[in-house]
Amino acid sequence: MIGDLVVLGLVSVAGLFFHMHASLARLPYTWLPWALTWVLVAGSLGLLGGEGPRQWTSLSRVIWAAVLAAPLAGLLRELMQGGDAVLVLFVFIMAATTGLGLLAWRALYIWWVQRNG
């Protein structure tokens, strides 16, 4: 789970710098909603404990978790910022980039665990 949260943080930081927000003061507004919703959704899909995260078959659930967590994370982000409308494009982009980042991390983790026992 710590690796997942680090990946969520890295994707959030990359997004801030991509949009020219050099200050990390806005990081909690993106990272925290994603971290909360990821833990809820990934946990409910069996991605955070037991043997599930160590199996190649769990990678498809990573994508589903990212897709399912995205709308709620977008809503929480808007509420934290005092906004009144969730940007749908933000939700799609964050789901895609986070999903890809988590897929890469999880694949590397599974490979490492299976290689080193």
C-alpha positions as CSV (number, residue, x, y, z in Angstrom):
1,M,0.0,0.0,0.0
2,I,2.9,2.4,0.7
3,G,4.1,1.9,-2.9
4,D,0.7,2.8,-4.2
5,L,0.5,5.9,-2.1
6,V,4.0,7.0,-3.4
7,V,2.9,6.4,-7.0
8,L,-0.3,8.5,-6.4
9,G,2.0,11.2,-5.0
10,L,4.4,11.1,-7.9
11,V,1.5,11.3,-10.4
12,S,0.0,14.3,-8.5
13,V,3.4,16.1,-8.4
14,A,3.9,15.4,-12.2
15,G,0.4,16.9,-12.8
16,L,1.2,20.0,-10.8
17,F,4.4,20.6,-12.7
18,F,2.8,19.8,-16.0
19,H,0.3,22.6,-15.3
20,M,3.1,25.0,-14.2
21,H,2.2,24.9,-10.5
22,A,5.8,24.8,-9.2
23,S,4.6,25.1,-5.6
24,L,3.8,21.9,-3.9
25,A,1.3,23.7,-1.6
26,R,-1.6,22.4,-3.9
27,L,-0.4,18.7,-3.6
28,P,-2.7,17.8,-0.7
29,Y,-5.7,18.8,-2.8
30,T,-4.9,16.2,-5.4
31,W,-3.0,13.5,-3.5
32,L,-5.3,13.3,-0.4
33,P,-8.6,12.6,-2.2
34,W,-6.8,10.0,-4.4
35,A,-5.2,8.4,-1.4
36,L,-8.5,8.1,0.5
37,T,-10.5,6.8,-2.5
38,W,-7.7,4.5,-3.6
39,V,-7.5,2.8,-0.1
40,L,-11.3,2.4,-0.1
41,V,-11.7,1.0,-3.6
42,A,-8.5,-1.0,-3.8
43,G,-9.2,-2.5,-0.4
44,S,-12.7,-3.5,-1.5
45,L,-11.2,-5.2,-4.6
46,G,-8.7,-7.1,-2.6
47,L,-5.7,-5.2,-3.8
48,L,-4.2,-4.2,-0.4
49,G,-3.7,-7.4,1.5
50,G,-3.1,-11.1,1.4
51,E,-1.8,-12.8,-1.6
52,G,-3.9,-10.9,-4.1
53,P,-1.4,-8.0,-4.7
54,R,1.3,-10.6,-5.5
55,Q,-0.5,-12.3,-8.4
56,W,-0.4,-11.2,-12.1
57,T,-4.2,-11.6,-12.2
58,S,-4.6,-8.7,-9.8
59,L,-3.4,-6.2,-12.5
60,S,-6.8,-6.0,-14.2
61,R,-8.3,-5.0,-10.8
62,V,-5.8,-2.2,-10.6
63,I,-7.3,-0.6,-13.7
64,W,-10.8,-1.1,-12.4
65,A,-9.9,0.4,-9.0
66,A,-8.4,3.5,-10.7
67,V,-11.5,3.9,-12.9
68,L,-13.9,3.5,-9.9
69,A,-11.9,5.8,-7.6
70,A,-11.5,8.6,-10.1
71,P,-15.0,10.2,-9.8
72,L,-15.1,10.1,-6.1
73,A,-11.5,11.5,-5.9
74,G,-12.5,14.3,-8.3
75,L,-15.5,15.1,-6.2
76,L,-13.5,15.2,-2.9
77,R,-10.9,17.3,-4.6
78,E,-13.5,19.9,-5.7
79,L,-15.0,20.0,-2.2
80,M,-11.6,20.5,-0.6
81,Q,-10.9,23.4,-3.0
82,G,-14.4,24.9,-2.4
83,G,-15.4,24.3,-6.0
84,D,-18.9,23.4,-7.2
85,A,-18.2,21.4,-10.3
86,V,-16.0,18.3,-11.0
87,L,-14.0,18.6,-14.2
88,V,-14.8,15.5,-16.1
89,L,-11.6,15.8,-18.2
90,F,-9.5,15.9,-15.0
91,V,-11.2,12.7,-13.8
92,F,-10.4,10.9,-17.0
93,I,-6.8,12.1,-17.2
94,M,-6.2,11.3,-13.5
95,A,-7.7,7.8,-13.9
96,A,-5.6,7.1,-16.9
97,T,-2.3,8.4,-15.6
98,T,-2.8,7.0,-12.1
99,G,-3.9,3.7,-13.6
100,L,-0.8,3.4,-15.8
101,G,1.5,4.4,-12.9
102,L,0.0,1.9,-10.6
103,L,0.0,-0.8,-13.2
104,A,3.8,-0.2,-13.8
105,W,4.5,-0.2,-10.0
106,R,2.4,-3.3,-9.3
107,A,3.9,-5.2,-12.3
108,L,7.4,-4.4,-11.0
109,Y,6.4,-5.4,-7.5
110,I,4.9,-8.7,-8.6
111,W,7.9,-9.5,-10.7
112,W,10.3,-8.7,-7.8
113,V,8.3,-10.8,-5.3
114,Q,8.0,-13.8,-7.6
115,R,11.7,-13.6,-8.6
116,N,13.0,-13.3,-5.0
117,G,10.4,-15.4,-3.2
